[in-house]
Structure formats: structure tokens, C-alpha cells
Amino acid sequence: MASGRTRLFVTVGLVAVLAAGAGTWAVAEARTGASAAASAGAGDRYTGPTTTVTKGDLTDSEVFAGSLGYGTPTGVPGAASGTLTWLPEPGQVISRDGFLYAVDERAVRSMYGTVPLWRDLERGTSGTDVRQLNENLAALGYDVAQDDAFGPRTQRAVEQWQRARGHEVTGVLTADDVAFVDGPVRVASVVGQLGQPASGDVLQVTSTERIVTATVSQRDAERLAVGTAVDVRVNGIGDAMTGEVTDVRPATGDDAATKVDVSVSFDAGDRQLPAAGSARIEAQGTTAQDVLSVPVAALVAVDGGRYAVDVVRRDGTTERVRVVPGLTASGRVAVTGDVTAGDRVVVPA
């Protein structure tokens, strides 16, 4: 996670001002005073750069700085009794029934589930952890009912599983046999040491899927709610990739009270991505529909905190026309006033 990263704005040049209880916009950086066009004498022709007033939808967006990775590591506790005799390498991917670590030369294997193995599972027990076990045994090809009861079929399947893997055949599943993890995992780091007891976190693991993470303010989190569609760019290059916010949780450390950590999954397709890198998350916001707009640079600040544009008429002369600025997005600003789509307006050289 990149804690403390600053937010980058796509919409610049305007700052929000609240007046009389209604939201309005004021231009922070506009051309001021008499422009070259406005100061020309009557009948003079303007020959400098212009742009066109356009009509259409305008959507503001915000860009947040993030980082490419595999998400926040979580610990795999060493619950088996004995001495660590084998550990995986960082970067190794461990799937269902794969080796997580070994104690006294017996492998503790991976099974998928969100509830940790907090007790021995044996005939007569029931609950979510038993359902997890049954689902894993079924996925491995054993004949079990995928319910939350440890019955005769589950016992037979456990015995068959233990026999096939060289474990003592007891029909009881314990922490010496398996540990539940959230799915396929990638080893982020190895905490345990060979020759030491299997206690505390033995491994730190992450998801195997690439994600982008960012730390943002609580206010910005409203724009990045879980399920929000966003665009993602890695290292600022290449086409944007479609992504979705999958997790929002309080930030860690000193930022916990004011910021949140956001996780975004995305579809990289066939694109080759680096192991790590910077990333940008672009979130869409408010849309103003069917509005007239000009580049922010075309606005001119006039007396009384008002704004105008210099319209180039057909004969080449310019006329300063008062406008009211509205929503800004991607360097453009919505305007209302005595202008129409297709009008040419002056922009700075």
C-alpha cells in the first residue's frame, strides 16, 4: 500500500464556492484584465488561436495514485505441534491441497475457507468449518455431501485423504493436517524458521491476483465504494484497463483515523505487467448532460468576480460575452450565457 499518497486532480482551474446554500463554481485561474482580443480597436481583426464552443455531456473524474501488487499480506498461523522442517519460497503459489509448511516432516496442506480451523473436526461435529471441509473434499473428488455435518461419508473421505497423503489414518482432521486459507495464495514472505516450533505466523500470504491499491481520504472513499467501476493505468502507460473496487477498509498506522485503503481488481487481458509499479485509478463522478463547454483557459475574469469569453464574430472582430461557469472536467468547463455551439472563442497562445 502506498500510504500518504496524494490525490491527483483531472479537474483543475476551478474551486467550489458555496453561496446562499447552493453550489456554484468560481474560476481560480482565468485570464484577467483586457486580453489581446478585447483590447484591439473596433474593426480590428483577431488572427490568433481559437477554439469552438461544443455541446454534449461533461463528466468530471478524479485520479488517485496507487501501486500495483498482490494486496495486503495476511498471516498463516503455525498451529501444528512440532518443529518446522520445510517452508516454501517467497513468490511460490500454493493451491488447494498444496504444501503450506511441514512439521516433523509431515506436510500441513492448504484447504480453502474463510473460517480458520479452530478445533478438531470429527464425526458428529457440525458448522461452517465442517461445510468448508466437505466442499474441499468434494472439489478433490471425494464422495461427500456438501453440507455442514460431519457424518459417515465425511469420515470415510477424511480417512481416504489421510491414507493417500501418508498421514496417520484417524478419520479426524486436525491442525496437523490442514490450514484453511482464502483460496489460492502467493507466499509474500516466510516468517517461521526451520528447526523452530511452529508457533505464531509461519507465512505471510496474499492473493494470486494482481490488484491496485491506494490510500485515500474518507471523503474520497465515497467515490470509490465497493463495486464502483474505475479505469486503471500501470506506470502511466498503455491503454486504461477496466477495473472494479473490491475492498475498502480503514488505513493502518497514523492514517487510520482519516484515510482508507482501497483495493481494485482489474482485467489485464494479455498485457504483461511488471512485478510491481505505480498505478493510477480514475474514478468517474458527476455528469452534466447536454451542456455547452469551452476549455478552462478560454475563460476571462472580469469585474465583480464574474467571467466571460471572447467570441470571434464572422467578420473577425471579437466580442466579450459574459458566461457563468459550471462543472469542470478534463480541462473543459460548462458555461451558460449568450453563446451557442459552434461559436469560436479566443484561447491563450
Short mmCIF file of the C-alpha atoms (twelve columns), coordinates in Angstrom:
data_MODEL
# 
_entry.id   MODEL 
# 
loop_
_atom_site.group_PDB 
_atom_site.id 
_atom_site.type_symbol 
_atom_site.label_atom_id 
_atom_site.label_alt_id 
_atom_site.label_comp_id 
_atom_site.label_asym_id 
_atom_site.label_seq_id 
_atom_site.Cartn_x 
_atom_site.Cartn_y 
_atom_site.Cartn_z 
_atom_site.pdbx_PDB_model_num 
ATOM 1   C CA . MET A 1   0.000   0.000   0.000   1 
ATOM 2   C CA . ALA A 2   1.167   3.465   -0.673  1 
ATOM 3   C CA . SER A 3   0.099   5.266   2.469   1 
ATOM 4   C CA . GLY A 4   0.002   9.039   2.292   1 
ATOM 5   C CA . ARG A 5   -0.201  9.197   -1.463  1 
ATOM 6   C CA . THR A 6   -1.561  12.466  -2.759  1 
ATOM 7   C CA . ARG A 7   -4.662  12.681  -4.865  1 
ATOM 8   C CA . LEU A 8   -4.191  13.991  -8.385  1 
ATOM 9   C CA . PHE A 9   -6.971  16.040  -9.983  1 
ATOM 10  C CA . VAL A 10  -8.100  15.815  -13.568 1 
ATOM 11  C CA . THR A 11  -10.364 18.787  -12.992 1 
ATOM 12  C CA . VAL A 12  -8.202  21.858  -12.415 1 
ATOM 13  C CA . GLY A 13  -8.652  25.577  -12.546 1 
ATOM 14  C CA . LEU A 14  -11.972 25.785  -10.698 1 
ATOM 15  C CA . VAL A 15  -12.639 25.765  -6.998  1 
ATOM 16  C CA . ALA A 16  -16.007 25.110  -5.366  1 
ATOM 17  C CA . VAL A 17  -17.635 28.026  -3.592  1 
ATOM 18  C CA . LEU A 18  -20.882 27.751  -1.671  1 
ATOM 19  C CA . ALA A 19  -23.179 30.757  -1.850  1 
ATOM 20  C CA . ALA A 20  -26.697 31.158  -0.478  1 
ATOM 21  C CA . GLY A 21  -26.881 27.429  0.158   1 
ATOM 22  C CA . ALA A 22  -26.375 26.467  -3.489  1 
ATOM 23  C CA . GLY A 23  -23.218 25.054  -5.063  1 
ATOM 24  C CA . THR A 24  -21.607 27.371  -7.641  1 
ATOM 25  C CA . TRP A 25  -18.183 27.471  -9.257  1 
ATOM 26  C CA . ALA A 26  -15.573 30.186  -9.269  1 
ATOM 27  C CA . VAL A 27  -12.575 30.266  -11.556 1 
ATOM 28  C CA . ALA A 28  -9.245  30.170  -9.744  1 
ATOM 29  C CA . GLU A 29  -7.033  30.542  -12.805 1 
ATOM 30  C CA . ALA A 30  -8.569  32.513  -15.659 1 
ATOM 31  C CA . ARG A 31  -7.266  35.179  -17.987 1 
ATOM 32  C CA . THR A 32  -7.627  38.544  -16.289 1 
ATOM 33  C CA . GLY A 33  -7.802  42.114  -17.486 1 
ATOM 34  C CA . ALA A 34  -8.022  43.111  -21.099 1 
ATOM 35  C CA . SER A 35  -6.975  40.321  -23.455 1 
ATOM 36  C CA . ALA A 36  -5.262  40.955  -26.746 1 
ATOM 37  C CA . ALA A 37  -8.587  40.394  -28.459 1 
ATOM 38  C CA . ALA A 38  -10.584 42.691  -26.199 1 
ATOM 39  C CA . SER A 39  -8.017  45.496  -26.262 1 
ATOM 40  C CA . ALA A 40  -7.991  45.633  -30.073 1 
ATOM 41  C CA . GLY A 41  -9.712  48.651  -31.506 1 
ATOM 42  C CA . ALA A 42  -13.123 48.457  -33.152 1 
ATOM 43  C CA . GLY A 43  -12.870 46.965  -36.618 1 
ATOM 44  C CA . ASP A 44  -9.570  45.183  -35.923 1 
ATOM 45  C CA . ARG A 45  -9.494  41.514  -36.911 1 
ATOM 46  C CA . TYR A 46  -8.386  38.803  -34.484 1 
ATOM 47  C CA . THR A 47  -5.989  36.292  -36.044 1 
ATOM 48  C CA . GLY A 48  -4.786  34.382  -33.001 1 
ATOM 49  C CA . PRO A 49  -5.703  30.879  -31.760 1 
ATOM 50  C CA . THR A 50  -9.337  29.992  -31.147 1 
ATOM 51  C CA . THR A 51  -11.399 27.024  -30.055 1 
ATOM 52  C CA . THR A 52  -15.004 26.030  -30.601 1 
ATOM 53  C CA . VAL A 53  -17.869 26.025  -28.121 1 
ATOM 54  C CA . THR A 54  -19.138 22.425  -28.051 1 
ATOM 55  C CA . LYS A 55  -22.338 20.848  -26.788 1 
ATOM 56  C CA . GLY A 56  -22.578 17.453  -25.108 1 
ATOM 57  C CA . ASP A 57  -22.187 15.573  -21.830 1 
ATOM 58  C CA . LEU A 58  -19.373 16.524  -19.466 1 
ATOM 59  C CA . THR A 59  -18.238 14.122  -16.726 1 
ATOM 60  C CA . ASP A 60  -15.737 15.072  -14.088 1 
ATOM 61  C CA . SER A 61  -13.255 12.493  -12.864 1 
ATOM 62  C CA . GLU A 62  -10.590 12.183  -10.202 1 
ATOM 63  C CA . VAL A 63  -7.310  10.323  -10.428 1 
ATOM 64  C CA . PHE A 64  -5.820  8.630   -7.386  1 
ATOM 65  C CA . ALA A 65  -2.220  7.489   -7.097  1 
ATOM 66  C CA . GLY A 66  -1.781  3.833   -6.177  1 
ATOM 67  C CA . SER A 67  0.536   0.886   -6.537  1 
ATOM 68  C CA . LEU A 68  0.445   -2.434  -8.357  1 
ATOM 69  C CA . GLY A 69  0.832   -5.547  -6.246  1 
ATOM 70  C CA . TYR A 70  -0.941  -8.519  -4.752  1 
ATOM 71  C CA . GLY A 71  -2.765  -6.855  -1.874  1 
ATOM 72  C CA . THR A 72  -2.192  -6.767  1.864   1 
ATOM 73  C CA . PRO A 73  -0.449  -9.887  3.225   1 
ATOM 74  C CA . THR A 74  -2.200  -11.966 5.867   1 
ATOM 75  C CA . GLY A 75  -0.620  -14.406 8.276   1 
ATOM 76  C CA . VAL A 76  -0.842  -18.191 8.184   1 
ATOM 77  C CA . PRO A 77  -0.519  -19.324 11.815  1 
ATOM 78  C CA . GLY A 78  1.576   -22.335 12.679  1 
ATOM 79  C CA . ALA A 79  -0.976  -24.390 14.600  1 
ATOM 80  C CA . ALA A 80  0.588   -27.849 14.123  1 
ATOM 81  C CA . SER A 81  2.502   -29.398 17.008  1 
ATOM 82  C CA . GLY A 82  6.208   -29.921 16.403  1 
ATOM 83  C CA . THR A 83  9.252   -28.479 14.650  1 
ATOM 84  C CA . LEU A 84  9.251   -26.756 11.275  1 
ATOM 85  C CA . THR A 85  11.086  -28.965 8.771   1 
ATOM 86  C CA . TRP A 86  10.055  -27.398 5.440   1 
ATOM 87  C CA . LEU A 87  8.946   -23.946 4.306   1 
ATOM 88  C CA . PRO A 88  8.026   -22.592 0.853   1 
ATOM 89  C CA . GLU A 89  9.901   -19.876 -1.022  1 
ATOM 90  C CA . PRO A 90  8.594   -16.285 -1.327  1 
ATOM 91  C CA . GLY A 91  6.641   -15.895 -4.545  1 
ATOM 92  C CA . GLN A 92  5.507   -19.526 -4.552  1 
ATOM 93  C CA . VAL A 93  1.812   -20.099 -5.347  1 
ATOM 94  C CA . ILE A 94  0.014   -22.676 -3.191  1 
ATOM 95  C CA . SER A 95  -3.285  -24.124 -4.395  1 
ATOM 96  C CA . ARG A 96  -5.820  -26.415 -2.738  1 
ATOM 97  C CA . ASP A 97  -4.168  -29.475 -1.148  1 
ATOM 98  C CA . GLY A 98  -0.727  -27.944 -1.675  1 
ATOM 99  C CA . PHE A 99  2.039   -27.798 0.948   1 
ATOM 100 C CA . LEU A 100 1.891   -24.747 3.216   1 
ATOM 101 C CA . TYR A 101 4.671   -25.901 5.534   1 
ATOM 102 C CA . ALA A 102 5.854   -29.134 7.148   1 
ATOM 103 C CA . VAL A 103 6.172   -30.073 10.809  1 
ATOM 104 C CA . ASP A 104 8.208   -33.109 11.848  1 
ATOM 105 C CA . GLU A 105 8.439   -33.939 8.130   1 
ATOM 106 C CA . ARG A 106 4.672   -34.095 7.707   1 
ATOM 107 C CA . ALA A 107 3.067   -31.580 5.354   1 
ATOM 108 C CA . VAL A 108 0.347   -29.234 6.549   1 
ATOM 109 C CA . ARG A 109 -1.793  -28.780 3.458   1 
ATOM 110 C CA . SER A 110 -3.950  -25.958 2.145   1 
ATOM 111 C CA . MET A 111 -7.741  -26.082 2.053   1 
ATOM 112 C CA . TYR A 112 -9.946  -23.160 1.051   1 
ATOM 113 C CA . GLY A 113 -12.151 -21.338 3.543   1 
ATOM 114 C CA . THR A 114 -12.608 -18.125 5.457   1 
ATOM 115 C CA . VAL A 115 -13.113 -19.726 8.890   1 
ATOM 116 C CA . PRO A 116 -9.851  -20.893 10.497  1 
ATOM 117 C CA . LEU A 117 -9.507  -24.434 11.788  1 
ATOM 118 C CA . TRP A 118 -10.215 -23.646 15.441  1 
ATOM 119 C CA . ARG A 119 -10.990 -27.206 16.576  1 
ATOM 120 C CA . ASP A 120 -10.568 -30.832 15.574  1 
ATOM 121 C CA . LEU A 121 -13.172 -31.889 13.014  1 
ATOM 122 C CA . GLU A 122 -14.580 -35.347 13.642  1 
ATOM 123 C CA . ARG A 123 -17.746 -37.352 13.313  1 
ATOM 124 C CA . GLY A 124 -20.680 -35.637 14.996  1 
ATOM 125 C CA . THR A 125 -19.380 -32.060 14.630  1 
ATOM 126 C CA . SER A 126 -21.199 -29.505 12.515  1 
ATOM 127 C CA . GLY A 127 -20.801 -25.895 11.476  1 
ATOM 128 C CA . THR A 128 -19.298 -23.599 8.867   1 
ATOM 129 C CA . ASP A 129 -15.853 -25.126 9.268   1 
ATOM 130 C CA . VAL A 130 -17.305 -28.588 8.546   1 
ATOM 131 C CA . ARG A 131 -19.054 -27.241 5.444   1 
ATOM 132 C CA . GLN A 132 -15.707 -25.846 4.286   1 
ATOM 133 C CA . LEU A 133 -14.133 -29.263 4.772   1 
ATOM 134 C CA . ASN A 134 -16.897 -31.020 2.825   1 
ATOM 135 C CA . GLU A 135 -16.641 -28.525 -0.037  1 
ATOM 136 C CA . ASN A 136 -12.888 -29.073 -0.247  1 
ATOM 137 C CA . LEU A 137 -13.203 -32.858 -0.151  1 
ATOM 138 C CA . ALA A 138 -15.829 -32.700 -2.907  1 
ATOM 139 C CA . ALA A 139 -13.562 -30.466 -5.009  1 
ATOM 140 C CA . LEU A 140 -10.804 -33.072 -4.598  1 
ATOM 141 C CA . GLY A 141 -13.139 -35.778 -5.910  1 
ATOM 142 C CA . TYR A 142 -14.327 -37.448 -2.686  1 
ATOM 143 C CA . ASP A 143 -17.915 -38.618 -2.204  1 
ATOM 144 C CA . VAL A 144 -19.333 -36.286 0.452   1 
ATOM 145 C CA . ALA A 145 -22.453 -34.225 0.999   1 
ATOM 146 C CA . GLN A 146 -21.627 -30.519 0.758   1 
ATOM 147 C CA . ASP A 147 -23.411 -29.610 3.985   1 
ATOM 148 C CA . ASP A 148 -22.314 -28.583 7.483   1 
ATOM 149 C CA . ALA A 149 -22.485 -32.077 9.033   1 
ATOM 150 C CA . PHE A 150 -19.532 -34.393 9.667   1 
ATOM 151 C CA . GLY A 151 -21.214 -37.746 9.043   1 
ATOM 152 C CA . PRO A 152 -20.089 -41.225 7.919   1 
ATOM 153 C CA . ARG A 153 -19.358 -40.091 4.362   1 
ATOM 154 C CA . THR A 154 -17.157 -37.254 5.546   1 
ATOM 155 C CA . GLN A 155 -15.308 -39.612 7.901   1 
ATOM 156 C CA . ARG A 156 -14.632 -42.085 5.094   1 
ATOM 157 C CA . ALA A 157 -13.431 -39.289 2.836   1 
ATOM 158 C CA . VAL A 158 -11.075 -37.931 5.513   1 
ATOM 159 C CA . GLU A 159 -9.648  -41.412 6.083   1 
ATOM 160 C CA . GLN A 160 -9.103  -41.856 2.342   1 
ATOM 161 C CA . TRP A 161 -7.494  -38.427 2.105   1 
ATOM 162 C CA . GLN A 162 -5.174  -39.130 5.054   1 
ATOM 163 C CA . ARG A 163 -4.152  -42.537 3.675   1 
ATOM 164 C CA . ALA A 164 -3.388  -41.133 0.208   1 
ATOM 165 C CA . ARG A 165 -1.148  -38.435 1.700   1 
ATOM 166 C CA . GLY A 166 0.788   -40.590 4.111   1 
ATOM 167 C CA . HIS A 167 -0.824  -39.209 7.250   1 
ATOM 168 C CA . GLU A 168 -1.891  -41.268 10.204  1 
ATOM 169 C CA . VAL A 169 -5.398  -42.523 9.366   1 
ATOM 170 C CA . THR A 170 -7.663  -41.355 12.192  1 
ATOM 171 C CA . GLY A 171 -10.751 -40.020 10.419  1 
ATOM 172 C CA . VAL A 172 -10.265 -36.830 12.455  1 
ATOM 173 C CA . LEU A 173 -8.986  -33.680 10.760  1 
ATOM 174 C CA . THR A 174 -6.665  -31.517 12.883  1 
ATOM 175 C CA . ALA A 175 -4.266  -28.602 12.546  1 
ATOM 176 C CA . ASP A 176 -1.538  -31.199 11.981  1 
ATOM 177 C CA . ASP A 177 -3.288  -31.980 8.676   1 
ATOM 178 C CA . VAL A 178 -4.553  -28.731 7.120   1 
ATOM 179 C CA . ALA A 179 -4.953  -24.980 7.421   1 
ATOM 180 C CA . PHE A 180 -7.775  -23.006 5.819   1 
ATOM 181 C CA . VAL A 181 -6.770  -20.085 3.576   1 
ATOM 182 C CA . ASP A 182 -8.965  -17.797 1.440   1 
ATOM 183 C CA . GLY A 183 -8.125  -19.522 -1.851  1 
ATOM 184 C CA . PRO A 184 -5.001  -19.946 -3.935  1 
ATOM 185 C CA . VAL A 185 -2.322  -17.903 -2.193  1 
ATOM 186 C CA . ARG A 186 1.044   -16.437 -3.071  1 
ATOM 187 C CA . VAL A 187 3.770   -16.503 -0.431  1 
ATOM 188 C CA . ALA A 188 4.699   -12.896 0.299   1 
ATOM 189 C CA . SER A 189 7.250   -13.712 2.999   1 
ATOM 190 C CA . VAL A 190 8.369   -16.557 5.249   1 
ATOM 191 C CA . VAL A 191 8.216   -15.707 8.940   1 
ATOM 192 C CA . GLY A 192 8.940   -19.090 10.527  1 
ATOM 193 C CA . GLN A 193 12.401  -20.628 10.730  1 
ATOM 194 C CA . LEU A 194 13.409  -24.212 10.115  1 
ATOM 195 C CA . GLY A 195 14.208  -26.032 13.337  1 
ATOM 196 C CA . GLN A 196 11.934  -23.772 15.358  1 
ATOM 197 C CA . PRO A 197 8.491   -24.616 16.795  1 
ATOM 198 C CA . ALA A 198 5.525   -23.986 14.506  1 
ATOM 199 C CA . SER A 199 4.061   -21.116 16.517  1 
ATOM 200 C CA . GLY A 200 2.855   -17.657 15.603  1 
ATOM 201 C CA . ASP A 201 2.566   -16.735 11.939  1 
ATOM 202 C CA . VAL A 202 4.634   -19.105 9.829   1 
ATOM 203 C CA . LEU A 203 3.902   -17.408 6.486   1 
ATOM 204 C CA . GLN A 204 2.595   -14.133 5.129   1 
ATOM 205 C CA . VAL A 205 0.459   -14.726 2.033   1 
ATOM 206 C CA . THR A 206 -1.542  -12.693 -0.456  1 
ATOM 207 C CA . SER A 207 -3.987  -13.364 -3.236  1 
ATOM 208 C CA . THR A 208 -2.530  -14.650 -6.500  1 
ATOM 209 C CA . GLU A 209 -4.371  -11.957 -8.474  1 
ATOM 210 C CA . ARG A 210 -2.785  -8.621  -9.309  1 
ATOM 211 C CA . ILE A 211 -4.576  -5.649  -7.804  1 
ATOM 212 C CA . VAL A 212 -4.028  -1.936  -7.453  1 
ATOM 213 C CA . THR A 213 -4.204  -0.377  -4.012  1 
ATOM 214 C CA . ALA A 214 -4.450  3.257   -2.953  1 
ATOM 215 C CA . THR A 215 -4.792  5.151   0.301   1 
ATOM 216 C CA . VAL A 216 -7.370  7.956   0.057   1 
ATOM 217 C CA . SER A 217 -9.228  10.301  2.370   1 
ATOM 218 C CA . GLN A 218 -12.532 9.356   3.941   1 
ATOM 219 C CA . ARG A 219 -14.265 11.912  1.707   1 
ATOM 220 C CA . ASP A 220 -12.766 10.447  -1.467  1 
ATOM 221 C CA . ALA A 221 -13.850 6.976   -0.366  1 
ATOM 222 C CA . GLU A 222 -17.420 7.974   -1.272  1 
ATOM 223 C CA . ARG A 223 -16.332 7.994   -4.912  1 
ATOM 224 C CA . LEU A 224 -14.570 4.629   -4.525  1 
ATOM 225 C CA . ALA A 225 -17.253 2.491   -2.893  1 
ATOM 226 C CA . VAL A 226 -17.078 -1.285  -3.291  1 
ATOM 227 C CA . GLY A 227 -18.453 -2.247  -6.701  1 
ATOM 228 C CA . THR A 228 -17.561 1.065   -8.371  1 
ATOM 229 C CA . ALA A 229 -16.257 0.720   -11.934 1 
ATOM 230 C CA . VAL A 230 -12.942 2.523   -12.493 1 
ATOM 231 C CA . ASP A 231 -10.141 2.724   -15.059 1 
ATOM 232 C CA . VAL A 232 -6.608  1.624   -14.166 1 
ATOM 233 C CA . ARG A 233 -3.263  2.549   -15.725 1 
ATOM 234 C CA . VAL A 234 0.037   0.992   -14.646 1 
ATOM 235 C CA . ASN A 235 3.173   3.171   -14.678 1 
ATOM 236 C CA . GLY A 236 1.138   5.788   -16.548 1 
ATOM 237 C CA . ILE A 237 1.491   3.998   -19.889 1 
ATOM 238 C CA . GLY A 238 -0.681  1.965   -22.201 1 
ATOM 239 C CA . ASP A 239 -4.425  1.934   -22.573 1 
ATOM 240 C CA . ALA A 240 -6.625  2.088   -19.499 1 
ATOM 241 C CA . MET A 241 -7.786  -1.258  -18.102 1 
ATOM 242 C CA . THR A 242 -11.287 -1.786  -16.763 1 
ATOM 243 C CA . GLY A 243 -11.334 -2.291  -13.009 1 
ATOM 244 C CA . GLU A 244 -13.673 -2.526  -10.031 1 
ATOM 245 C CA . VAL A 245 -13.295 -1.536  -6.389  1 
ATOM 246 C CA . THR A 246 -13.325 -4.792  -4.407  1 
ATOM 247 C CA . ASP A 247 -12.420 -3.723  -0.876  1 
ATOM 248 C CA . VAL A 248 -12.376 -0.587  1.277   1 
ATOM 249 C CA . ARG A 249 -11.019 -0.744  4.817   1 
ATOM 250 C CA . PRO A 250 -9.518  1.676   7.367   1 
ATOM 251 C CA . ALA A 251 -5.896  2.522   6.700   1 
ATOM 252 C CA . THR A 252 -3.225  1.305   9.070   1 
ATOM 253 C CA . GLY A 253 -0.796  3.291   11.177  1 
ATOM 254 C CA . ASP A 254 -1.071  7.043   11.652  1 
ATOM 255 C CA . ASP A 255 -3.613  7.397   8.825   1 
ATOM 256 C CA . ALA A 256 -6.208  5.059   10.360  1 
ATOM 257 C CA . ALA A 257 -8.493  7.830   11.615  1 
ATOM 258 C CA . THR A 258 -8.668  9.899   8.424   1 
ATOM 259 C CA . LYS A 259 -7.944  7.617   5.474   1 
ATOM 260 C CA . VAL A 260 -8.951  4.293   3.961   1 
ATOM 261 C CA . ASP A 261 -7.158  1.655   1.907   1 
ATOM 262 C CA . VAL A 262 -8.882  0.872   -1.396  1 
ATOM 263 C CA . SER A 263 -8.282  -2.304  -3.424  1 
ATOM 264 C CA . VAL A 264 -9.106  -2.502  -7.132  1 
ATOM 265 C CA . SER A 265 -9.173  -5.638  -9.252  1 
ATOM 266 C CA . PHE A 266 -8.764  -5.256  -12.999 1 
ATOM 267 C CA . ASP A 267 -8.633  -7.183  -16.242 1 
ATOM 268 C CA . ALA A 268 -5.122  -7.084  -17.715 1 
ATOM 269 C CA . GLY A 269 -6.028  -9.348  -20.633 1 
ATOM 270 C CA . ASP A 270 -2.866  -10.441 -22.432 1 
ATOM 271 C CA . ARG A 271 -0.875  -7.476  -21.167 1 
ATOM 272 C CA . GLN A 272 2.446   -8.257  -19.496 1 
ATOM 273 C CA . LEU A 273 2.717   -6.341  -16.237 1 
ATOM 274 C CA . PRO A 274 5.780   -5.714  -14.072 1 
ATOM 275 C CA . ALA A 275 6.067   -7.376  -10.674 1 
ATOM 276 C CA . ALA A 276 5.421   -4.001  -9.057  1 
ATOM 277 C CA . GLY A 277 4.911   -0.444  -10.166 1 
ATOM 278 C CA . SER A 278 3.000   2.773   -9.774  1 
ATOM 279 C CA . ALA A 279 -0.613  2.910   -10.841 1 
ATOM 280 C CA . ARG A 280 -3.417  5.391   -11.408 1 
ATOM 281 C CA . ILE A 281 -7.073  4.833   -10.564 1 
ATOM 282 C CA . GLU A 282 -9.512  7.065   -12.449 1 
ATOM 283 C CA . ALA A 283 -13.000 7.300   -10.996 1 
ATOM 284 C CA . GLN A 284 -15.861 8.990   -12.790 1 
ATOM 285 C CA . GLY A 285 -18.048 11.433  -10.898 1 
ATOM 286 C CA . THR A 286 -20.803 13.908  -11.691 1 
ATOM 287 C CA . THR A 287 -22.132 14.208  -15.240 1 
ATOM 288 C CA . ALA A 288 -23.627 17.405  -16.693 1 
ATOM 289 C CA . GLN A 289 -25.753 16.398  -19.662 1 
ATOM 290 C CA . ASP A 290 -26.152 18.284  -22.927 1 
ATOM 291 C CA . VAL A 291 -24.197 21.370  -21.846 1 
ATOM 292 C CA . LEU A 292 -22.127 23.944  -23.694 1 
ATOM 293 C CA . SER A 293 -18.456 23.884  -22.768 1 
ATOM 294 C CA . VAL A 294 -15.137 25.580  -23.529 1 
ATOM 295 C CA . PRO A 295 -11.569 24.976  -22.363 1 
ATOM 296 C CA . VAL A 296 -10.940 26.469  -18.917 1 
ATOM 297 C CA . ALA A 297 -8.198  28.599  -20.493 1 
ATOM 298 C CA . ALA A 298 -10.812 30.393  -22.633 1 
ATOM 299 C CA . LEU A 299 -12.429 31.997  -19.580 1 
ATOM 300 C CA . VAL A 300 -11.643 35.642  -18.805 1 
ATOM 301 C CA . ALA A 301 -12.024 37.068  -15.301 1 
ATOM 302 C CA . VAL A 302 -13.943 40.349  -15.377 1 
ATOM 303 C CA . ASP A 303 -15.081 42.849  -12.768 1 
ATOM 304 C CA . GLY A 304 -17.107 41.697  -9.796  1 
ATOM 305 C CA . GLY A 305 -15.752 38.155  -9.754  1 
ATOM 306 C CA . ARG A 306 -17.560 37.304  -12.962 1 
ATOM 307 C CA . TYR A 307 -16.353 35.579  -16.098 1 
ATOM 308 C CA . ALA A 308 -16.582 35.910  -19.841 1 
ATOM 309 C CA . VAL A 309 -15.298 34.534  -23.110 1 
ATOM 310 C CA . ASP A 310 -14.054 36.478  -26.123 1 
ATOM 311 C CA . VAL A 311 -16.220 35.381  -29.047 1 
ATOM 312 C CA . VAL A 312 -14.761 35.823  -32.530 1 
ATOM 313 C CA . ARG A 313 -17.523 37.007  -34.865 1 
ATOM 314 C CA . ARG A 314 -17.768 36.205  -38.571 1 
ATOM 315 C CA . ASP A 315 -16.063 39.445  -39.588 1 
ATOM 316 C CA . GLY A 316 -13.078 38.568  -37.374 1 
ATOM 317 C CA . THR A 317 -13.798 41.064  -34.624 1 
ATOM 318 C CA . THR A 318 -14.173 39.914  -31.018 1 
ATOM 319 C CA . GLU A 319 -16.921 40.491  -28.507 1 
ATOM 320 C CA . ARG A 320 -16.608 39.844  -24.815 1 
ATOM 321 C CA . VAL A 321 -19.603 37.814  -23.668 1 
ATOM 322 C CA . ARG A 322 -20.469 37.187  -20.036 1 
ATOM 323 C CA . VAL A 323 -20.836 33.491  -19.084 1 
ATOM 324 C CA . VAL A 324 -21.484 31.561  -15.892 1 
ATOM 325 C CA . PRO A 325 -19.067 28.619  -15.409 1 
ATOM 326 C CA . GLY A 326 -20.329 25.271  -14.120 1 
ATOM 327 C CA . LEU A 327 -18.911 21.755  -13.907 1 
ATOM 328 C CA . THR A 328 -15.300 21.228  -14.988 1 
ATOM 329 C CA . ALA A 329 -13.907 18.015  -16.427 1 
ATOM 330 C CA . SER A 330 -10.779 17.093  -18.375 1 
ATOM 331 C CA . GLY A 331 -9.752  20.730  -18.793 1 
ATOM 332 C CA . ARG A 332 -13.178 21.925  -20.005 1 
ATOM 333 C CA . VAL A 333 -15.841 23.943  -18.195 1 
ATOM 334 C CA . ALA A 334 -19.581 24.046  -18.761 1 
ATOM 335 C CA . VAL A 335 -20.839 27.572  -19.477 1 
ATOM 336 C CA . THR A 336 -24.183 29.294  -19.747 1 
ATOM 337 C CA . GLY A 337 -24.671 32.664  -21.409 1 
ATOM 338 C CA . ASP A 338 -25.140 34.248  -24.809 1 
ATOM 339 C CA . VAL A 339 -23.048 31.686  -26.665 1 
ATOM 340 C CA . THR A 340 -24.040 28.790  -28.909 1 
ATOM 341 C CA . ALA A 341 -22.460 25.581  -30.084 1 
ATOM 342 C CA . GLY A 342 -20.001 26.283  -32.909 1 
ATOM 343 C CA . ASP A 343 -19.044 29.781  -31.726 1 
ATOM 344 C CA . ARG A 344 -15.301 30.430  -31.916 1 
ATOM 345 C CA . VAL A 345 -13.702 31.776  -28.735 1 
ATOM 346 C CA . VAL A 346 -10.233 33.086  -28.026 1 
ATOM 347 C CA . VAL A 347 -7.717  30.894  -26.181 1 
ATOM 348 C CA . PRO A 348 -4.253  31.924  -24.990 1 
ATOM 349 C CA . ALA A 349 -1.431  31.361  -27.442 1 
# 
